[in-house]
Amino acid sequence: MDFNPSSRSEQWRSKLQAFFDAEVLPRHRAWLAHAAANQDSPPFMAELQKKARAAGLWNLGLPELAEDEPGTKLTNLEYAPLAEIMGRLFWAPEAFNCQAPDVPNMIALQNCATPEQKKRWLYPLLEAKTRSAFGMTEPDVASSDATNIATRMVRDGSDYVINGRKWFITGAAHPRCSFLIVMGVTDADADRTRRHSCIMVPMDSPGVRLVRRLSWMGCQDHVAPIGELTFENVRVPAENLLGAEGDGFKVAQVRLGPARIHHCMRSIGLCELLIELMMARAAERSTFGRTIIQYDTVQRWIAEARVELEQARLLAYRCAWALDQSGHHGAWRDVSLIKVAVPAMLQKIADRAMQVFGAMGGSEDTPIHQALAWGRLLRIGDGPDEVHLRQIFRMEPMPPWSIADSPYLAARPA
Ligand SMILES: Cc1cc2nc3c(=O)[nH]c(=O)nc-3n(C[C@H](O)[C@H](O)[C@H](O)COP(=O)(O)OP(=O)(O)OC[C@H]3O[C@@H](n4cnc5c(N)ncnc54)[C@H](O)[C@@H]3O)c2cc1C
């Protein structure tokens, strides 16, 4: 493992940082004003994407881009520091076509789609000509156990007919979302991990209804608005099936590794910003004759945030390296480790930042309340903490000795 950035990685990082400083950050206030009144991406987004693409900063989170697919082909480890820069603003990834849930969907399509399917569903995403969503979670079943997913997908001639209800589907309420990858039961009698399949469903299919737009802890996701949907006798050609019948878990897993690690990389960048905000605010305000930054408590909060952040960054880099070396299966444990560690860190640092800011920290004038909500969400979304901790525990080996005969313990007197 060598975590020194390669010269290639450093070159792209500097280029992205320069673009972020010159083109993205100066638009942040305009983005906030637009988001306060609208549900679509701001009018400047298309122009910004064009500039980013012309600068070669495009589809950066896709290590497996084919020759004929547009984008900067970076490894996961090379991408990590770039994702951190994007993570400083919730909307910045969209400028580079690096936003969730489209990127994990692109990865699922790269890995599981046929050449014809790639033309229809993947290429428009790579070009940012459309948006997408992934529909697994359902209100009526505990969806952290994906084997519970109950939406029915019944084969009828050359079609599948879909009936069910999904909620908390990120991106589904975006006006430009043109399709969802929907997970449902195709064979209720099959082995529990072979019952489900994934299929592409155009949003404008008769029977697909966007019931409502959801928020999370009062925060709207303006980049990929969250939807609740019903599917009533939705008829989709069987050729839209992603992978084979029964491959639903495989498809979901292919996209979940990158989805989780990208969220973590961006969250680390967000924590960097939170530390900067704490430093600036604490240095500017005084109470009882001292600036707030002079108080031991505040210094300790900031220092502890730094310790936690550096630990998390190393873990994220190792996870990215493992993904590069051995793919999703080899990185499974690292993905779970990072998926538990980073949201907890983000929540903790955001909580401290809120305390340092006082009332302003909970207002819409800072990103702190959203960071707190985002950290909280990541402890549930893409698999709750408990499910990952269970996985991690299961991979913990039992030592080859019992307590009574452990060579590490003192012998019991006869
Ligand atoms: C903002 C947001 C965006 C989301 N985006 C998407 C999306 O785009 N697509 C999508 O399909 N879903 C999405 N989700 C849904 C998310 O993935 C699910 O909420 C998550 O998988 C948990 O499912 P559930 O809500 O049904 O909780 P449940 O399955 O009902 O679980 C509730 C709780 O039970 C406990 N629990 C579960 N299993 C165990 C266990 N093994 N051991 C101990 N305790 C356990 C955990 O504490 C868990 O939080 C999103 C959620 C949010 C909040």
The ligand as an SDF file (V2000), in Angstrom:
LIG
                    3D

 53 58  0  0  0  0  0  0  0  0999 V2000
  -32.2950   10.2280    2.6080 C   0  0  0  0  0  0  0  0  0  0  0  0
  -32.3890    8.7960    2.2120 C   0  0  0  0  0  0  0  0  0  0  0  0
  -32.1110    8.4250    0.8890 C   0  0  0  0  0  0  0  0  0  0  0  0
  -32.2570    7.0950    0.5030 C   0  0  0  0  0  0  0  0  0  0  0  0
  -32.0590    6.7450   -0.8200 N   0  0  0  0  0  0  0  0  0  0  0  0
  -32.3720    5.4940   -1.2400 C   0  0  0  0  0  0  0  0  0  0  0  0
  -32.3610    5.1460   -2.6250 C   0  0  0  0  0  0  0  0  0  0  0  0
  -31.9650    5.9420   -3.4780 O   0  0  0  0  0  0  0  0  0  0  0  0
  -32.7910    3.9220   -2.9980 N   0  0  0  0  0  0  0  0  0  0  0  0
  -33.2100    3.0060   -2.0920 C   0  0  0  0  0  0  0  0  0  0  0  0
  -33.5950    1.9150   -2.4950 O   0  0  0  0  0  0  0  0  0  0  0  0
  -33.2230    3.3000   -0.7720 N   0  0  0  0  0  0  0  0  0  0  0  0
  -32.8230    4.5020   -0.3230 C   0  0  0  0  0  0  0  0  0  0  0  0
  -32.8750    4.8280    1.0110 N   0  0  0  0  0  0  0  0  0  0  0  0
  -33.3790    3.8420    1.9440 C   0  0  0  0  0  0  0  0  0  0  0  0
  -32.3220    3.2100    2.8410 C   0  0  0  0  0  0  0  0  0  0  0  0
  -31.3920    2.4710    2.0900 O   0  0  0  0  0  0  0  0  0  0  0  0
  -33.1020    2.3710    3.8580 C   0  0  0  0  0  0  0  0  0  0  0  0
  -33.7700    3.2870    4.7000 O   0  0  0  0  0  0  0  0  0  0  0  0
  -32.2070    1.4520    4.6640 C   0  0  0  0  0  0  0  0  0  0  0  0
  -31.7420    0.3750    3.8810 O   0  0  0  0  0  0  0  0  0  0  0  0
  -32.9640    0.8780    5.8720 C   0  0  0  0  0  0  0  0  0  0  0  0
  -34.1720    0.3070    5.5120 O   0  0  0  0  0  0  0  0  0  0  0  0
  -35.5150    0.7060    6.3150 P   0  0  0  0  0  0  0  0  0  0  0  0
  -35.6450    2.1750    6.3100 O   0  0  0  0  0  0  0  0  0  0  0  0
  -36.6120   -0.0980    5.7580 O   0  0  0  0  0  0  0  0  0  0  0  0
  -35.2120    0.2960    7.8150 O   0  0  0  0  0  0  0  0  0  0  0  0
  -35.4890   -1.1300    8.4840 P   0  0  0  0  0  0  0  0  0  0  0  0
  -35.0420   -2.2250    7.5790 O   0  0  0  0  0  0  0  0  0  0  0  0
  -36.8870   -1.1460    8.9630 O   0  0  0  0  0  0  0  0  0  0  0  0
  -34.4950   -1.1010    9.6930 O   0  0  0  0  0  0  0  0  0  0  0  0
  -34.7320   -0.2780   10.8380 C   0  0  0  0  0  0  0  0  0  0  0  0
  -33.6230   -0.4690   11.8340 C   0  0  0  0  0  0  0  0  0  0  0  0
  -33.5540   -1.8270   12.2450 O   0  0  0  0  0  0  0  0  0  0  0  0
  -32.2520   -2.0850   12.7410 C   0  0  0  0  0  0  0  0  0  0  0  0
  -31.6810   -3.2820   12.1330 N   0  0  0  0  0  0  0  0  0  0  0  0
  -31.8510   -3.7460   10.8800 C   0  0  0  0  0  0  0  0  0  0  0  0
  -31.1210   -4.8670   10.6870 N   0  0  0  0  0  0  0  0  0  0  0  0
  -30.4690   -5.0990   11.8520 C   0  0  0  0  0  0  0  0  0  0  0  0
  -29.5290   -6.0830   12.2830 C   0  0  0  0  0  0  0  0  0  0  0  0
  -29.0900   -7.0400   11.4670 N   0  0  0  0  0  0  0  0  0  0  0  0
  -29.0530   -6.0070   13.5610 N   0  0  0  0  0  0  0  0  0  0  0  0
  -29.4670   -5.0190   14.3970 C   0  0  0  0  0  0  0  0  0  0  0  0
  -30.3350   -4.0640   14.0200 N   0  0  0  0  0  0  0  0  0  0  0  0
  -30.8190   -4.0970   12.7790 C   0  0  0  0  0  0  0  0  0  0  0  0
  -31.3670   -0.8750   12.3360 C   0  0  0  0  0  0  0  0  0  0  0  0
  -31.1640   -0.0290   13.4660 O   0  0  0  0  0  0  0  0  0  0  0  0
  -32.2290   -0.1840   11.3030 C   0  0  0  0  0  0  0  0  0  0  0  0
  -31.9400    1.2020   11.1900 O   0  0  0  0  0  0  0  0  0  0  0  0
  -32.6580    6.1270    1.4460 C   0  0  0  0  0  0  0  0  0  0  0  0
  -32.8800    6.5010    2.7760 C   0  0  0  0  0  0  0  0  0  0  0  0
  -32.7470    7.8050    3.1640 C   0  0  0  0  0  0  0  0  0  0  0  0
  -33.0260    8.1810    4.5900 C   0  0  0  0  0  0  0  0  0  0  0  0
  1  2  1  0
  2  3  1  0
  2 52  2  0
  3  4  2  0
  4  5  1  0
  4 50  1  0
  5  6  2  0
  6  7  1  0
  6 13  1  0
  7  8  2  0
  7  9  1  0
  9 10  1  0
 10 11  2  0
 10 12  1  0
 12 13  2  0
 13 14  1  0
 14 15  1  0
 14 50  1  0
 15 16  1  0
 16 17  1  0
 16 18  1  0
 18 19  1  0
 18 20  1  0
 20 21  1  0
 20 22  1  0
 22 23  1  0
 23 24  1  0
 24 25  2  0
 24 26  1  0
 24 27  1  0
 27 28  1  0
 28 29  2  0
 28 30  1  0
 28 31  1  0
 31 32  1  0
 32 33  1  0
 33 34  1  0
 33 48  1  0
 34 35  1  0
 35 36  1  0
 35 46  1  0
 36 37  1  0
 36 45  1  0
 37 38  2  0
 38 39  1  0
 39 40  1  0
 39 45  2  0
 40 41  1  0
 40 42  2  0
 42 43  1  0
 43 44  2  0
 44 45  1  0
 46 47  1  0
 46 48  1  0
 48 49  1  0
 50 51  2  0
 51 52  1  0
 52 53  1  0
M  END
$$$$
